[in-house]
């Protein structure tokens, strides 16, 4: 709950990832690298959940695509490549994001009626 509060406050003000990592490190006795990892992962999660909420409310997004990051380690044991290969997903049915700590992949909206969007059976 305390980390969630810190992340929320970071979004409300001009707080950098480094500043948030320092606050987490100081508050919980984490190492600097662990605090940075937590800060990056939690802010990515919060940002994506905000985007997803906005996309749902917009009424113009029908699907969510998963884009694997350019610096993704192909030897890592994660679901990112499968998530990208299997996208787009119906809005609300996409895999959990981030897929793992320090995940740099991205989700993107597919607009209703956009070329490449899969049509729903009626």
C-alpha positions in Angstrom: 0.0 0.0 0.0 2.9 2.4 0.8 4.5 1.8 -2.6 1.1 2.3 -4.3 0.8 5.7 -2.5 4.3 6.7 -3.6 3.5 5.8 -7.3 0.2 7.7 -7.1 1.9 10.8 -5.7 4.6 10.5 -8.4 2.0 10.7 -11.1 0.3 13.7 -9.4 3.5 15.8 -9.4 6.7 16.3 -11.4 8.5 13.3 -10.0 11.2 11.4 -11.9 11.7 7.7 -11.8 15.0 8.3 -10.0 13.3 10.4 -7.4 10.6 7.8 -6.9 13.3 5.1 -6.7 15.2 7.0 -4.1 12.0 7.4 -2.0 11.3 3.7 -2.3 14.9 2.8 -1.4 14.8 5.1 1.7 11.4 3.9 2.9 11.9 0.2 2.6 15.6 -0.4 2.9 15.8 -1.8 -0.7 19.1 -1.6 -2.6 19.3 1.1 -5.2 18.9 -1.3 -8.1 15.9 -3.0 -6.5 14.2 0.3 -5.8 14.7 1.4 -9.4 13.3 -1.8 -10.7 10.2 -1.4 -8.4 9.8 2.2 -9.5 10.0 1.4 -13.2 7.7 -1.6 -13.0 5.1 0.1 -10.8 4.9 3.3 -12.8 4.7 1.3 -16.1 1.8 -0.7 -14.6 0.0 2.5 -13.4 0.5 4.3 -16.7 -0.9 1.3 -18.7 -3.9 0.9 -16.5 -4.7 4.6 -16.9 -4.4 4.2 -20.7 -6.6 1.2 -20.8 -9.2 2.9 -18.7 -9.2 5.9 -21.1 -9.3 3.7 -24.2 -12.3 1.8 -22.8 -14.1 5.0 -22.0 -13.3 6.5 -25.5 -15.6 4.2 -27.4 -13.2 4.3 -30.4 -10.8 1.5 -29.3 -11.8 -2.1 -30.1 -8.6 -4.0 -29.6 -5.2 -3.8 -27.9 -2.0 -4.6 -29.6 1.2 -5.8 -27.8 4.5 -4.5 -29.2 7.7 -6.1 -28.0 10.4 -3.7 -27.1 13.4 -3.3 -29.4 15.8 -4.0 -26.6 14.0 -7.1 -25.4 16.3 -10.0 -24.5 15.2 -12.9 -26.8 16.7 -15.4 -24.4 14.5 -14.3 -21.5 11.9 -16.7 -20.2 8.8 -14.5 -20.5 5.6 -14.3 -22.4 6.3 -11.1 -24.3 7.0 -12.7 -27.7 3.9 -14.8 -27.5 1.9 -11.8 -26.4 3.1 -9.8 -29.4 2.5 -12.7 -31.8 -1.0 -13.3 -30.5 -2.1 -9.7 -30.6 -4.3 -7.8 -31.2 -6.6 -8.7 -28.3 -10.1 -7.7 -27.6 -10.2 -4.7 -25.2 -10.1 -6.1 -21.7 -8.8 -9.5 -22.8 -5.2 -8.6 -23.2 -2.5 -10.3 -21.1 -1.5 -8.6 -17.8 1.0 -5.8 -18.3 3.8 -5.5 -17.4 4.5 -9.1 -18.2 7.5 -9.1 -15.9 9.7 -6.7 -13.9 11.5 -4.2 -16.1 9.2 -5.0 -19.0 9.7 -2.4 -21.7 7.0 -3.7 -24.1 4.2 -1.4 -25.1 0.4 -1.7 -25.5 -1.2 0.2 -28.3 -4.9 0.9 -29.2 -6.5 -0.5 -32.4 -9.3 1.8 -33.4 -12.8 0.6 -34.3 -12.9 0.0 -38.0 -9.1 0.4 -38.4 -7.3 -1.6 -41.1 -6.0 -4.8 -39.5 -8.6 -4.8 -36.7 -10.2 -8.2 -36.5 -14.0 -8.0 -37.2 -16.3 -9.5 -34.6 -18.8 -12.1 -35.7 -22.4 -10.8 -35.4 
